[in-house]
Amino acid sequence: QVQVEESGGGLVQAGGSLRLSCAASGRTASSLAMGWFRQAPGKEREFVAAISRNGRSTYYEGSVKGRFTISRDNAKNTVYLQMSSLKPEDTAVYYCAAGDGGWGFLVAGGDYDFWGQGTQVTVSS
């Protein structure tokens, strides 16, 4: 069993930056692919970014590519999402997820087995 917990959300002005953290606990946490998803009010959950178990492969949703960076520190069992040039449309609850992706990354939410409770990110205009 793996537990994941997000932190770092908050209120930021448009154009600002924020870094989210996701702490994963459990014996196999460092062997799992990790990802970030978000859900805005009235919208479905959407994929944001993913990273492989060793951090060598990453993948981003088109609207965040070039603005967001996903990374991981396996010694700390922590995954990060550095968000820059934030826009009001980035406002959402951000969720961290973990799943068995082999040596690759996972994009589909259904491929993830473990989810955090989410952290709110609000970008004001």
Backbone hydrogen bonds in HBPLUS format (Angstrom, degrees):
<---DONOR---> <-ACCEPTOR-->    atom                        ^
c    i                          cat <-CA-CA->   ^        H-A-AA   ^      H-
h    n   atom  resd res      DA  || num        DHA   H-A  angle D-A-AA Bond
n    s   type  num  typ     dist DA aas  dist angle  dist       angle   num
A0003-GLN N   A0025-SER O   3.05 MM  22  5.23 154.2  2.12 137.8 145.9     1
A0025-SER N   A0003-GLN O   2.81 MM  22  5.23 158.7  1.86 152.3 159.4     2
A0005-GLU N   A0023-ALA O   2.95 MM  18  5.30 146.2  2.06 140.3 151.2     3
A0023-ALA N   A0005-GLU O   2.94 MM  18  5.30 157.0  2.00 153.4 148.2     4
A0007-SER N   A0021-SER O   2.90 MM  14  5.25 139.8  2.07 149.0 150.7     5
A0021-SER N   A0007-SER O   2.89 MM  14  5.25 166.4  1.91 146.1 149.2     6
A0010-GLY N   A0120-GLN O   2.94 MM 110  6.15 113.4  2.40 139.1 157.2     7
A0122-THR N   A0010-GLY O   2.91 MM 112  6.13 169.7  1.92 156.9 157.0     8
A0012-VAL N   A0122-THR O   2.89 MM 110  6.32 157.4  1.94 164.6 171.9     9
A0124-SER N   A0012-VAL O   2.88 MM 112  6.27 153.9  1.95 148.8 156.9    10
A0016-GLY N   A0013-GLN O   2.94 MM   3  5.53 153.4  2.01 142.7 145.2    11
A0014-ALA N   A0124-SER O   2.74 MM 110  5.65 135.7  1.93 170.3 167.4    12
A0015-GLY N   A0086-LEU O   2.69 MM  71  4.85 162.4  1.72 140.4 146.8    13
A0086-LEU N   A0016-GLY O   3.12 MM  70  5.53 175.1  2.13 152.5 153.1    14
A0018-LEU N   A0083-MET O   2.86 MM  65  5.21 151.2  1.95 146.1 153.7    15
A0083-MET N   A0018-LEU O   2.76 MM  65  5.21 165.7  1.78 166.1 170.0    16
A0020-LEU N   A0081-LEU O   2.93 MM  61  4.99 167.0  1.94 139.2 139.6    17
A0081-LEU N   A0020-LEU O   2.90 MM  61  4.99 152.4  1.97 138.8 141.4    18
A0022-CYS N   A0079-VAL O   2.74 MM  57  5.03 132.2  1.97 152.9 162.2    19
A0079-VAL N   A0022-CYS O   2.91 MM  57  5.03 156.5  1.97 138.4 145.3    20
A0024-ALA N   A0077-ASN O   2.86 MM  53  5.45 173.8  1.86 172.4 172.4    21
A0029-ALA N   A0026-GLY O   3.31 MM   3  5.44 172.5  2.32 112.9 114.7    22
A0031-SER N   A0028-THR O   2.92 MM   3  5.34 153.8  1.99 115.3 124.0    23
A0032-LEU N   A0029-ALA O   3.27 MM   3  5.60 165.7  2.30 116.2 117.2    24
A0033-ALA N   A0099-GLY O   2.78 MM  66  5.34 137.7  1.96 172.7 173.0    25
A0099-GLY N   A0033-ALA O   2.92 MM  66  5.34 156.9  1.97 151.3 155.4    26
A0034-MET N   A0051-ILE O   3.04 MM  17  5.45 160.1  2.08 155.0 160.7    27
A0051-ILE N   A0034-MET O   2.85 MM  17  5.45 156.2  1.91 164.5 164.1    28
A0035-GLY N   A0097-ALA O   2.93 MM  62  5.23 150.4  2.02 145.6 147.8    29
A0097-ALA N   A0035-GLY O   2.90 MM  62  5.23 148.4  2.01 149.8 151.4    30
A0036-TRP N   A0049-ALA O   2.76 MM  13  5.24 160.9  1.80 154.3 157.0    31
A0048-VAL N   A0036-TRP O   2.86 MM  12  5.39 145.9  1.98 157.3 148.9    32
A0049-ALA N   A0036-TRP O   3.23 MM  13  5.24 157.9  2.28 133.2 137.2    33
A0037-PHE N   A0095-TYR O   2.82 MM  58  5.08 159.1  1.86 148.4 154.8    34
A0095-TYR N   A0037-PHE O   2.75 MM  58  5.08 162.5  1.78 139.4 145.6    35
A0038-ARG N   A0046-GLU O   2.89 MM   8  5.46 154.1  1.95 151.4 160.1    36
A0046-GLU N   A0038-ARG O   2.76 MM   8  5.46 162.5  1.79 158.3 163.4    37
A0039-GLN N   A0093-VAL O   2.88 MM  54  5.32 147.3  1.99 142.3 153.0    38
A0093-VAL N   A0039-GLN O   3.01 MM  54  5.32 170.0  2.02 136.2 135.6    39
A0043-LYS N   A0040-ALA O   2.99 MM   3  5.35 157.4  2.04 139.3 137.1    40
A0061-GLU N   A0048-VAL O   2.91 MM  13  5.13 158.7  1.96 147.5 143.0    41
A0050-ALA N   A0059-TYR O   2.90 MM   9  5.24 146.9  2.01 150.1 155.6    42
A0059-TYR N   A0050-ALA O   3.04 MM   9  5.24 144.2  2.18 142.2 143.0    43
A0052-SER N   A0057-SER O   2.90 MM   5  5.29 152.1  1.98 153.2 156.9    44
A0055-GLY N   A0052-SER O   3.06 MM   3  5.05 154.9  2.12 103.7 111.6    45
A0064-VAL N   A0061-GLU O   3.10 MM   3  5.80 154.0  2.17 121.9 129.3    46
A0065-LYS N   A0061-GLU O   3.21 MM   4  6.25 129.2  2.48 150.9 164.1    47
A0067-ARG N   A0064-VAL O   2.88 MM   3  5.31 158.8  1.93 132.7 138.1    48
A0068-PHE N   A0064-VAL O   2.95 MM   4  5.54 155.0  2.01 164.0 162.0    49
A0084-SER N   A0067-ARG O   3.00 MM  17  5.17 146.9  2.11 132.4 142.6    50
A0069-THR N   A0082-GLN O   2.81 MM  13  5.04 147.6  1.91 141.2 151.4    51
A0082-GLN N   A0069-THR O   2.83 MM  13  5.04 160.5  1.87 157.2 153.1    52
A0071-SER N   A0080-TYR O   3.12 MM   9  5.24 154.9  2.19 135.8 139.7    53
A0080-TYR N   A0071-SER O   2.77 MM   9  5.24 167.5  1.78 146.4 150.2    54
A0073-ASP N   A0078-THR O   2.81 MM   5  5.38 163.1  1.83 164.3 169.6    55
A0076-LYS N   A0073-ASP O   2.99 MM   3  5.47 142.2  2.14 109.8 120.2    56
A0077-ASN N   A0073-ASP O   2.93 MM   4  5.99 107.1  2.47 134.7 152.9    57
A0078-THR N   A0073-ASP O   3.19 MM   5  5.38 169.1  2.20 137.3 139.7    58
A0090-ASP N   A0087-LYS O   2.84 MM   3  5.39 163.5  1.87 120.0 125.2    59
A0091-THR N   A0088-PRO O   3.06 MM   3  5.62 164.8  2.09 117.1 121.2    60
A0092-ALA N   A0121-VAL O   2.98 MM  29  5.53 147.8  2.08 148.0 158.3    61
A0121-VAL N   A0092-ALA O   2.89 MM  29  5.53 162.8  1.92 159.4 165.0    62
A0094-TYR N   A0119-THR O   2.83 MM  25  5.28 173.1  1.83 149.5 147.2    63
A0119-THR N   A0094-TYR O   2.90 MM  25  5.28 144.6  2.02 137.2 148.3    64
A0116-GLY N   A0096-CYS O   2.98 MM  20  5.49 150.5  2.07 161.1 160.8    65
A0098-ALA N   A0114-PHE O   2.84 MM  16  5.11 151.9  1.92 142.7 149.9    66
A0113-ASP N   A0098-ALA O   2.94 MM  15  6.10 141.1  2.09 139.2 148.1    67
A0114-PHE N   A0098-ALA O   3.04 MM  16  5.11 164.7  2.06 154.6 155.7    68
A0104-GLY N   A0101-GLY O   3.01 MM   3  5.35 158.1  2.06 134.0 133.7    69
A0111-ASP N   A0108-ALA O   3.04 MM   3  5.54 159.8  2.08 114.7 121.0    70
A0112-TYR N   A0109-GLY O   3.12 MM   3  5.62 164.2  2.14 114.7 119.7    71
